[in-house]
Amino acid sequence: MSRDLTLQQIAEGIPKSVLNASEKDLESFQKIIDETVKLREAHKELQRLVKNFASSGIQRP
């Protein structure tokens, strides 16, 4: 379900702590977000690899 937000609605949804954060705090937060995205993508890839391995029919002792 796609929902169009106005700029005002987006601004109202931003916590004051983020609005008042220092540049350094925001850079640190961005690093956390970037690493979280990488971890999420790696998890998806791992799930895909495990699924492919499990369905490959490899004989196990």
C-alpha positions as CSV (number, residue, x, y, z in Angstrom):
1,M,0.0,0.0,0.0
2,S,1.6,3.3,-1.1
3,R,0.8,6.4,0.8
4,D,1.7,9.9,-0.3
5,L,2.9,12.1,2.4
6,T,3.1,15.8,2.4
7,L,6.3,17.6,3.4
8,Q,4.6,18.8,6.5
9,Q,3.6,15.3,7.5
10,I,7.1,14.1,7.0
11,A,8.5,17.0,9.1
12,E,6.0,16.4,11.9
13,G,7.1,12.8,12.0
14,I,10.8,13.6,12.6
15,P,11.6,13.4,16.3
16,K,12.9,16.6,17.9
17,S,16.0,14.8,19.0
18,V,16.9,14.2,15.4
19,L,16.1,17.8,14.4
20,N,18.4,19.1,17.2
21,A,21.2,16.5,16.7
22,S,24.7,17.7,15.9
23,E,26.3,17.0,12.6
24,K,28.6,14.4,14.3
25,D,25.6,12.6,15.8
26,L,23.8,12.5,12.4
27,E,26.9,11.2,10.7
28,S,27.2,8.4,13.4
29,F,23.5,7.6,13.0
30,Q,23.9,7.4,9.2
31,K,26.8,4.9,9.6
32,I,24.5,2.8,11.8
33,I,21.8,2.9,9.1
34,D,24.3,2.1,6.4
35,E,25.7,-0.9,8.3
36,T,22.1,-2.1,9.1
37,V,21.2,-2.1,5.4
38,K,24.4,-4.1,4.6
39,L,23.6,-6.6,7.3
40,R,20.0,-6.9,6.1
41,E,21.2,-7.6,2.5
42,A,23.8,-10.1,3.7
43,H,21.1,-11.9,5.7
44,K,18.9,-12.1,2.6
45,E,21.8,-13.5,0.6
46,L,22.6,-16.0,3.3
47,Q,19.0,-17.2,3.3
48,R,19.2,-17.6,-0.5
49,L,22.4,-19.5,-0.3
50,V,21.1,-21.9,2.4
51,K,17.8,-22.4,0.4
52,N,19.8,-23.2,-2.8
53,F,22.1,-25.6,-0.9
54,A,19.2,-27.3,0.8
55,S,17.4,-27.8,-2.5
56,S,20.4,-28.8,-4.5
57,G,20.1,-32.5,-3.7
58,I,23.7,-32.9,-2.5
59,Q,24.2,-36.3,-0.9
60,R,25.1,-35.9,2.7
61,P,26.8,-38.8,4.6
